[in-house]
Amino acid sequence: MSVTRYLALRYLFPHRGWRISYFTTTAILAVAIAVMVQVLVLSVMRGFRADLIEKFVGLNPHIRLVSTEAPLQLANMTWIPAVEGQGILDAGSGVETGVHIRGVTPALLAQMPTLEWALPVDKDPVTAFEMSGVPIAIGVELASQFGATPNSARTVNMIAPFGQVTPSGDLAPNRITATVRAVFRSGLYEADQSLVLMPAVYAKQLLGPQATEAWWGYTDTPMQVSRIAQQLRNDQPDATITTWQEENAALFGALTLERRVMTALLALVVAIAATGIIAVLFLLVSSRQQEMGILLALGCSPTQIRQVFMWHGAMVGAMGGVLGIGVALLGCTVISHMGIPLPDSLYVRVLPVSISIPGLVAIAVGSCLVTTFAAFWPARGIGEHSIMEQLKYE
């Protein structure tokens, strides 16, 4: 161990038994609280983002491909033909609303694991769509508008405004009477309010020429779909290819900006906490003038003595960072196991928490850097006075 680090440790623990002074303890606690708040807030924000992404990729295709040709078969990639379009749901009693109609198959239902289903007794999502009539499933918000439940077998009229072509060549409405056989909750208000699922054969029959037919792709790595999409664009340049990230770029761009701004603001909290280190080091420098004079007389350079206090600030930051991260991790674990409930209006049942190891490392390194730079100001005046002036009262 170098002399500078040894002296920094002795100043950090000036008493016997490795006891820390009151002022140093206050500085460490200030850094620890700032780091703890930063980790907790960013972990909760990351948890909300992860929950939102899980709902998006659990309901929507990872890649949409519109082409007359079959898509390129890739490893870990599943392609399912799908049909969708816009229509109107008429439940009677003046309840008419625009809806997004999606044709489903058993293979497509298997790719929607995040949906929470309310189903008839002894039925699963696949068998519910095999019941008599034209079975449909609607979102919980849409069902609440006209009191539909899975066991009520409520009949509604599904209307496609331009679903058929008349003998004169004009487009005319197409109508199908359907029965509500299931109600789902996706966790996304827009989907729960306007999405209608029905067997693909009936969806194609209802939508007619206005139906959008496409290949929906699902992968085990939905966060890397951009690379897969680029490979598909190179292979099929005439195809229209979009990813779930591109479809929701505005939303996730806003979330990313919010997270960056919050990170910057919380970093300022750590910087404010570092001012406590400045006060501690000013007191330490003023109380150790004679010792510094002796060190200068023994041959230590002013730069070496400055390094002592720089190491002192770095150690305070490291101790505060480790303590803050430890308490924050404990808090995240408690929150995760307790499952703190949230209001239904937030569409998240419990407070989500997601911890990022690279984020923790960045926060720890950042706290050490901030406290080290905070120590520079008190240490920069060391060596400005002569040795005789510092030792004249000894």
MARSEFI-153989 format. One record per residue (C-alpha): residue number from 1; residue in one letter; z, x, y. Coordinates in steps of 0.25 Angstrom, whole numbers, plus 2048, in hexadecimal, padded with zeros to 3 digits. Layout:
<rs>
+-------+-------+-----+------+-------+
| marpa | torke |  up | east | north |
+-------+-------+-----+------+-------+
|   NUM |     a |   Z |    X |     Y |
...
+-------+-------+-----+------+-------+
</rs>
This chain:
<rs>
+-------+-------+-----+------+-------+
| marpa | torke |  up | east | north |
+-------+-------+-----+------+-------+
|     1 |     m | 800 |  800 |   800 |
|     2 |     s | 7FC |  805 |   80E |
|     3 |     v | 807 |  808 |   818 |
|     4 |     t | 801 |  7FD |   821 |
|     5 |     r | 802 |  7F2 |   816 |
|     6 |     y | 810 |  7F7 |   812 |
|     7 |     l | 815 |  7F6 |   821 |
|     8 |     a | 80F |  7E8 |   822 |
|     9 |     l | 816 |  7E4 |   816 |
|    10 |     r | 823 |  7E9 |   81B |
|    11 |     y | 821 |  7E2 |   828 |
|    12 |     l | 81E |  7D5 |   820 |
|    13 |     f | 82B |  7D6 |   818 |
|    14 |     p | 834 |  7DD |   822 |
|    15 |     h | 841 |  7D9 |   81A |
|    16 |     r | 846 |  7DD |   80D |
|    17 |     g | 843 |  7D4 |   801 |
|    18 |     w | 834 |  7D2 |   807 |
|    19 |     r | 839 |  7C8 |   811 |
|    20 |     i | 82F |  7C4 |   81C |
|    21 |     s | 833 |  7C2 |   82A |
|    22 |     y | 834 |  7B4 |   830 |
|    23 |     f | 828 |  7B6 |   83A |
|    24 |     t | 81F |  7BC |   82F |
|    25 |     t | 823 |  7B0 |   826 |
|    26 |     t | 81F |  7A6 |   831 |
|    27 |     a | 812 |  7AD |   832 |
|    28 |     i | 80F |  7AC |   823 |
|    29 |     l | 813 |  79E |   823 |
|    30 |     a | 80A |  79B |   82F |
|    31 |     v | 7FE |  7A1 |   827 |
|    32 |     a | 802 |  79A |   81A |
|    33 |     i | 802 |  78C |   821 |
|    34 |     a | 7F5 |  78F |   827 |
|    35 |     v | 7EF |  793 |   81B |
|    36 |     m | 7F5 |  788 |   813 |
|    37 |     v | 7EF |  77E |   81C |
|    38 |     q | 7E2 |  784 |   81C |
|    39 |     v | 7E1 |  784 |   80D |
|    40 |     l | 7E6 |  776 |   80B |
|    41 |     v | 7DD |  770 |   815 |
|    42 |     l | 7D1 |  777 |   810 |
|    43 |     s | 7D4 |  774 |   802 |
|    44 |     v | 7D5 |  765 |   805 |
|    45 |     m | 7C8 |  765 |   80D |
|    46 |     r | 7C2 |  76C |   801 |
|    47 |     g | 7C7 |  762 |   7F8 |
|    48 |     f | 7C1 |  757 |   800 |
|    49 |     r | 7B4 |  75E |   800 |
|    50 |     a | 7B4 |  760 |   7F1 |
|    51 |     d | 7B8 |  752 |   7EE |
|    52 |     l | 7AC |  74D |   7F7 |
|    53 |     i | 7A3 |  756 |   7F0 |
|    54 |     e | 7A8 |  752 |   7E2 |
|    55 |     k | 7A5 |  743 |   7E6 |
|    56 |     f | 797 |  746 |   7EB |
|    57 |     v | 792 |  74E |   7DF |
|    58 |     g | 799 |  744 |   7D6 |
|    59 |     l | 791 |  738 |   7DC |
|    60 |     n | 784 |  73E |   7E0 |
|    61 |     p | 77A |  747 |   7DA |
|    62 |     h | 77B |  756 |   7DC |
|    63 |     i | 76C |  757 |   7DE |
|    64 |     r | 761 |  74C |   7E1 |
|    65 |     l | 753 |  74F |   7DD |
|    66 |     v | 748 |  745 |   7E1 |
|    67 |     s | 73B |  749 |   7DA |
|    68 |     t | 730 |  744 |   7D0 |
|    69 |     e | 733 |  750 |   7C7 |
|    70 |     a | 73F |  752 |   7BE |
|    71 |     p | 749 |  75C |   7C4 |
|    72 |     l | 74B |  76A |   7BF |
|    73 |     q | 754 |  76B |   7B4 |
|    74 |     l | 75F |  775 |   7B8 |
|    75 |     a | 76C |  77A |   7B0 |
|    76 |     n | 778 |  771 |   7B3 |
|    77 |     m | 770 |  767 |   7BA |
|    78 |     t | 76F |  758 |   7B6 |
|    79 |     w | 764 |  74F |   7BB |
|    80 |     i | 765 |  740 |   7BB |
|    81 |     p | 75A |  736 |   7C0 |
|    82 |     a | 760 |  72D |   7CB |
|    83 |     v | 75C |  722 |   7D4 |
|    84 |     e | 762 |  71D |   7E1 |
|    85 |     g | 75F |  715 |   7ED |
|    86 |     q | 764 |  70C |   7F8 |
|    87 |     g | 767 |  6FD |   7F6 |
|    88 |     i | 770 |  6F1 |   7FA |
|    89 |     l | 77C |  6EB |   7F3 |
|    90 |     d | 77D |  6DC |   7F5 |
|    91 |     a | 78B |  6D8 |   7F0 |
|    92 |     g | 78A |  6CA |   7F6 |
|    93 |     s | 794 |  6C4 |   800 |
|    94 |     g | 78D |  6CC |   80B |
|    95 |     v | 790 |  6D9 |   805 |
|    96 |     e | 783 |  6E1 |   806 |
|    97 |     t | 783 |  6F0 |   807 |
|    98 |     g | 779 |  6FC |   806 |
|    99 |     v | 77B |  704 |   7F9 |
|   100 |     h | 776 |  711 |   7F3 |
|   101 |     i | 771 |  70E |   7E5 |
|   102 |     r | 772 |  718 |   7DA |
|   103 |     g | 76C |  717 |   7CC |
|   104 |     v | 775 |  71D |   7C2 |
|   105 |     t | 774 |  721 |   7B3 |
|   106 |     p | 77F |  725 |   7A9 |
|   107 |     a | 77B |  734 |   7AC |
|   108 |     l | 77C |  732 |   7BB |
|   109 |     l | 78A |  72B |   7BA |
|   110 |     a | 78E |  737 |   7B2 |
|   111 |     q | 78B |  740 |   7BF |
|   112 |     m | 795 |  737 |   7C7 |
|   113 |     p | 7A3 |  73C |   7C2 |
|   114 |     t | 7AA |  73A |   7CF |
|   115 |     l | 7A8 |  72B |   7D0 |
|   116 |     e | 7B4 |  722 |   7CD |
|   117 |     w | 7B0 |  715 |   7C6 |
|   118 |     a | 7B6 |  707 |   7C5 |
|   119 |     l | 7B0 |  701 |   7B9 |
|   120 |     p | 7B0 |  6F5 |   7B0 |
|   121 |     v | 7BA |  6F6 |   7A4 |
|   122 |     d | 7B5 |  6FF |   799 |
|   123 |     k | 7AA |  704 |   7A1 |
|   124 |     d | 7A5 |  712 |   7A6 |
|   125 |     p | 79B |  715 |   7B1 |
|   126 |     v | 790 |  716 |   7A7 |
|   127 |     t | 793 |  709 |   79F |
|   128 |     a | 796 |  701 |   7AC |
|   129 |     f | 787 |  704 |   7B0 |
|   130 |     e | 783 |  6FE |   7A3 |
|   131 |     m | 789 |  6F0 |   7A5 |
|   132 |     s | 781 |  6E4 |   7A6 |
|   133 |     g | 779 |  6E0 |   7B2 |
|   134 |     v | 776 |  6EB |   7BD |
|   135 |     p | 783 |  6F3 |   7BD |
|   136 |     i | 786 |  6FA |   7CA |
|   137 |     a | 792 |  703 |   7CF |
|   138 |     i | 796 |  703 |   7DE |
|   139 |     g | 79F |  70B |   7E6 |
|   140 |     v | 7AE |  707 |   7E9 |
|   141 |     e | 7AB |  705 |   7F7 |
|   142 |     l | 79F |  6FC |   7F5 |
|   143 |     a | 7A6 |  6F4 |   7EA |
|   144 |     s | 7B2 |  6F1 |   7F4 |
|   145 |     q | 7A8 |  6EA |   7FD |
|   146 |     f | 7A6 |  6DE |   7F4 |
|   147 |     g | 7B1 |  6E0 |   7EA |
|   148 |     a | 7A9 |  6E5 |   7DE |
|   149 |     t | 7B1 |  6EA |   7D2 |
|   150 |     p | 7AC |  6F0 |   7C4 |
|   151 |     n | 7B2 |  6E3 |   7BD |
|   152 |     s | 7AD |  6D9 |   7C7 |
|   153 |     a | 79E |  6DB |   7C3 |
|   154 |     r | 79A |  6D8 |   7D1 |
|   155 |     t | 78B |  6D5 |   7D3 |
|   156 |     v | 783 |  6DA |   7DF |
|   157 |     n | 775 |  6DB |   7E3 |
|   158 |     m | 76F |  6E9 |   7E4 |
|   159 |     i | 763 |  6E9 |   7EE |
|   160 |     a | 759 |  6F3 |   7F0 |
|   161 |     p | 752 |  6F0 |   7FE |
|   162 |     f | 744 |  6F6 |   7F9 |
|   163 |     g | 746 |  6F5 |   7EA |
|   164 |     q | 739 |  6EF |   7E6 |
|   165 |     v | 72A |  6EF |   7EB |
|   166 |     t | 724 |  6E1 |   7ED |
|   167 |     p | 715 |  6DD |   7E9 |
|   168 |     s | 712 |  6E0 |   7F8 |
|   169 |     g | 717 |  6EE |   7F7 |
|   170 |     d | 723 |  6EB |   7FF |
|   171 |     l | 731 |  6F0 |   7FB |
|   172 |     a | 73B |  6E4 |   7F9 |
|   173 |     p | 74A |  6E4 |   7F5 |
|   174 |     n | 74E |  6E5 |   7E7 |
|   175 |     r | 75B |  6DF |   7E1 |
|   176 |     i | 763 |  6E0 |   7D5 |
|   177 |     t | 770 |  6D9 |   7D2 |
|   178 |     a | 77B |  6E3 |   7CD |
|   179 |     t | 789 |  6E3 |   7C8 |
|   180 |     v | 794 |  6EC |   7CD |
|   181 |     r | 799 |  6F2 |   7C0 |
|   182 |     a | 7A1 |  6FE |   7C6 |
|   183 |     v | 7A7 |  704 |   7D2 |
|   184 |     f | 7A8 |  712 |   7D5 |
|   185 |     r | 7AF |  71B |   7DF |
|   186 |     s | 7A8 |  728 |   7E3 |
|   187 |     g | 7B1 |  72D |   7EE |
|   188 |     l | 7A6 |  72D |   7F8 |
|   189 |     y | 7A6 |  721 |   801 |
|   190 |     e | 797 |  720 |   803 |
|   191 |     a | 795 |  71F |   7F4 |
|   192 |     d | 7A0 |  715 |   7F2 |
|   193 |     q | 79B |  70C |   7FD |
|   194 |     s | 78C |  70C |   7FA |
|   195 |     l | 788 |  712 |   7EC |
|   196 |     v | 784 |  709 |   7E1 |
|   197 |     l | 782 |  70E |   7D3 |
|   198 |     m | 779 |  707 |   7C9 |
|   199 |     p | 771 |  70A |   7BC |
|   200 |     a | 765 |  712 |   7C0 |
|   201 |     v | 75B |  708 |   7BA |
|   202 |     y | 760 |  6FD |   7C3 |
|   203 |     a | 760 |  706 |   7CF |
|   204 |     k | 752 |  70A |   7CD |
|   205 |     q | 74E |  6FB |   7CB |
|   206 |     l | 756 |  6F7 |   7D8 |
|   207 |     l | 751 |  702 |   7E1 |
|   208 |     g | 743 |  702 |   7DD |
|   209 |     p | 73A |  70B |   7E5 |
|   210 |     q | 745 |  70E |   7EF |
|   211 |     a | 74D |  715 |   7E4 |
|   212 |     t | 74F |  724 |   7E5 |
|   213 |     e | 74D |  72B |   7D8 |
|   214 |     a | 752 |  739 |   7D6 |
|   215 |     w | 758 |  743 |   7CD |
|   216 |     w | 766 |  746 |   7CF |
|   217 |     g | 76C |  753 |   7CB |
|   218 |     y | 77A |  757 |   7C7 |
|   219 |     t | 77F |  765 |   7C5 |
|   220 |     d | 78C |  76B |   7C1 |
|   221 |     t | 78C |  773 |   7CE |
|   222 |     p | 78A |  769 |   7D9 |
|   223 |     m | 78E |  773 |   7E4 |
|   224 |     q | 782 |  77C |   7E1 |
|   225 |     v | 777 |  771 |   7E1 |
|   226 |     s | 770 |  778 |   7ED |
|   227 |     r | 76C |  783 |   7E4 |
|   228 |     i | 767 |  779 |   7D9 |
|   229 |     a | 760 |  771 |   7E4 |
|   230 |     q | 759 |  77D |   7E9 |
|   231 |     q | 754 |  780 |   7DB |
|   232 |     l | 74F |  772 |   7D9 |
|   233 |     r | 748 |  773 |   7E7 |
|   234 |     n | 741 |  77F |   7E2 |
|   235 |     d | 73C |  779 |   7D5 |
|   236 |     q | 739 |  76B |   7DB |
|   237 |     p | 735 |  76D |   7EA |
|   238 |     d | 72F |  75F |   7EA |
|   239 |     a | 73C |  758 |   7E6 |
|   240 |     t | 747 |  753 |   7F0 |
|   241 |     i | 754 |  759 |   7EC |
|   242 |     t | 761 |  757 |   7F3 |
|   243 |     t | 76F |  75C |   7EF |
|   244 |     w | 77C |  754 |   7F1 |
|   245 |     q | 780 |  75F |   7FB |
|   246 |     e | 774 |  75D |   803 |
|   247 |     e | 776 |  74E |   803 |
|   248 |     n | 784 |  750 |   809 |
|   249 |     a | 782 |  75C |   811 |
|   250 |     a | 786 |  755 |   81E |
|   251 |     l | 794 |  751 |   818 |
|   252 |     f | 797 |  75E |   811 |
|   253 |     g | 792 |  766 |   81D |
|   254 |     a | 79C |  75E |   826 |
|   255 |     l | 7A7 |  761 |   81C |
|   256 |     t | 7A4 |  770 |   81C |
|   257 |     l | 7A4 |  770 |   82B |
|   258 |     e | 7B2 |  769 |   82B |
|   259 |     r | 7B7 |  773 |   821 |
|   260 |     r | 7B3 |  77F |   829 |
|   261 |     v | 7B9 |  77A |   835 |
|   262 |     m | 7C6 |  776 |   82E |
|   263 |     t | 7C6 |  784 |   828 |
|   264 |     a | 7C4 |  78B |   836 |
|   265 |     l | 7D0 |  782 |   83C |
|   266 |     l | 7D9 |  785 |   831 |
|   267 |     a | 7D6 |  794 |   832 |
|   268 |     l | 7DB |  793 |   841 |
|   269 |     v | 7E8 |  78E |   83B |
|   270 |     v | 7E9 |  79B |   833 |
|   271 |     a | 7E6 |  7A2 |   840 |
|   272 |     i | 7F1 |  79B |   847 |
|   273 |     a | 7FA |  79E |   83C |
|   274 |     a | 7F6 |  7AD |   83D |
|   275 |     t | 7FC |  7AD |   84C |
|   276 |     g | 80A |  7AD |   845 |
|   277 |     i | 806 |  7BB |   83F |
|   278 |     i | 803 |  7C0 |   84D |
|   279 |     a | 811 |  7BC |   852 |
|   280 |     v | 817 |  7C2 |   846 |
|   281 |     l | 810 |  7CF |   847 |
|   282 |     f | 812 |  7D0 |   856 |
|   283 |     l | 821 |  7CF |   853 |
|   284 |     l | 81F |  7D9 |   848 |
|   285 |     v | 818 |  7E3 |   850 |
|   286 |     s | 822 |  7E2 |   85C |
|   287 |     s | 82E |  7E4 |   852 |
|   288 |     r | 828 |  7F0 |   84B |
|   289 |     q | 824 |  7F9 |   857 |
|   290 |     q | 82D |  804 |   853 |
|   291 |     e | 829 |  804 |   845 |
|   292 |     m | 81A |  805 |   849 |
|   293 |     g | 81E |  810 |   853 |
|   294 |     i | 824 |  818 |   847 |
|   295 |     l | 817 |  815 |   83E |
|   296 |     l | 80F |  81B |   84A |
|   297 |     a | 817 |  827 |   84B |
|   298 |     l | 816 |  829 |   83C |
|   299 |     g | 807 |  829 |   83D |
|   300 |     c | 803 |  81B |   83B |
|   301 |     s | 7F7 |  817 |   843 |
|   302 |     p | 7F7 |  80A |   84C |
|   303 |     t | 7EC |  805 |   843 |
|   304 |     q | 7F5 |  806 |   836 |
|   305 |     i | 800 |  7FF |   83D |
|   306 |     r | 7F7 |  7F4 |   841 |
|   307 |     q | 7F3 |  7F2 |   833 |
|   308 |     v | 801 |  7F0 |   82F |
|   309 |     f | 802 |  7E3 |   838 |
|   310 |     m | 7F4 |  7DF |   833 |
|   311 |     w | 7F9 |  7E0 |   825 |
|   312 |     h | 805 |  7D8 |   829 |
|   313 |     g | 7FC |  7CD |   82E |
|   314 |     a | 7F3 |  7CD |   822 |
|   315 |     m | 7FF |  7CC |   819 |
|   316 |     v | 805 |  7C0 |   821 |
|   317 |     g | 7F8 |  7B9 |   820 |
|   318 |     a | 7F6 |  7BC |   811 |
|   319 |     m | 804 |  7B7 |   80E |
|   320 |     g | 802 |  7AB |   817 |
|   321 |     g | 7F4 |  7A8 |   810 |
|   322 |     v | 7FA |  7AA |   802 |
|   323 |     l | 806 |  7A1 |   805 |
|   324 |     g | 7FD |  796 |   80C |
|   325 |     i | 7F2 |  796 |   801 |
|   326 |     g | 7FD |  795 |   7F6 |
|   327 |     v | 804 |  789 |   7FD |
|   328 |     a | 7F6 |  783 |   800 |
|   329 |     l | 7F2 |  784 |   7F1 |
|   330 |     l | 7FF |  77E |   7ED |
|   331 |     g | 7FD |  773 |   7F7 |
|   332 |     c | 7EE |  770 |   7F1 |
|   333 |     t | 7F4 |  770 |   7E3 |
|   334 |     v | 7FE |  766 |   7E7 |
|   335 |     i | 7F4 |  75D |   7EE |
|   336 |     s | 7EA |  75E |   7E2 |
|   337 |     h | 7F5 |  75A |   7D8 |
|   338 |     m | 7FC |  74F |   7E0 |
|   339 |     g | 7EE |  748 |   7E4 |
|   340 |     i | 7F2 |  744 |   7F2 |
|   341 |     p | 7EB |  736 |   7F4 |
|   342 |     l | 7E2 |  733 |   800 |
|   343 |     p | 7DE |  726 |   806 |
|   344 |     d | 7D3 |  71F |   7FF |
|   345 |     s | 7CB |  71F |   80C |
|   346 |     l | 7C9 |  72E |   80A |
|   347 |     y | 7C2 |  72C |   7FD |
|   348 |     v | 7CA |  738 |   7F7 |
|   349 |     r | 7D5 |  733 |   7EE |
|   350 |     v | 7DE |  740 |   7EF |
|   351 |     l | 7DE |  74C |   7F8 |
|   352 |     p | 7D4 |  756 |   7F2 |
|   353 |     v | 7D7 |  765 |   7F2 |
|   354 |     s | 7CE |  770 |   7EF |
|   355 |     i | 7D2 |  77E |   7F0 |
|   356 |     s | 7C7 |  789 |   7F2 |
|   357 |     i | 7CB |  797 |   7ED |
|   358 |     p | 7C1 |  79E |   7F7 |
|   359 |     g | 7C7 |  796 |   802 |
|   360 |     l | 7D5 |  79A |   7FF |
|   361 |     v | 7D1 |  7A9 |   7FF |
|   362 |     a | 7CA |  7A7 |   80C |
|   363 |     i | 7D6 |  7A1 |   812 |
|   364 |     a | 7DF |  7AC |   80D |
|   365 |     v | 7D6 |  7B7 |   812 |
|   366 |     g | 7D4 |  7B0 |   81F |
|   367 |     s | 7E3 |  7AE |   821 |
|   368 |     c | 7E5 |  7BD |   81E |
|   369 |     l | 7DA |  7C1 |   828 |
|   370 |     v | 7DF |  7B8 |   833 |
|   371 |     t | 7EE |  7BD |   832 |
|   372 |     t | 7E9 |  7CC |   831 |
|   373 |     f | 7E1 |  7CA |   83E |
|   374 |     a | 7ED |  7C3 |   844 |
|   375 |     a | 7F5 |  7CF |   842 |
|   376 |     f | 7EB |  7D8 |   84A |
|   377 |     w | 7EF |  7D3 |   857 |
|   378 |     p | 7FE |  7D7 |   856 |
|   379 |     a | 7FA |  7E4 |   84F |
|   380 |     r | 7F0 |  7E9 |   859 |
|   381 |     g | 7FA |  7ED |   863 |
|   382 |     i | 801 |  7F7 |   85A |
|   383 |     g | 7FF |  806 |   85E |
|   384 |     e | 7FD |  803 |   86D |
|   385 |     h | 80B |  809 |   870 |
|   386 |     s | 80E |  817 |   86E |
|   387 |     i | 818 |  81C |   863 |
|   388 |     m | 822 |  821 |   86D |
|   389 |     e | 822 |  813 |   874 |
|   390 |     q | 824 |  80C |   867 |
|   391 |     l | 82F |  815 |   862 |
|   392 |     k | 837 |  818 |   86F |
|   393 |     y | 842 |  80E |   86C |
|   394 |     e | 844 |  814 |   85E |
+-------+-------+-----+------+-------+
</rs>
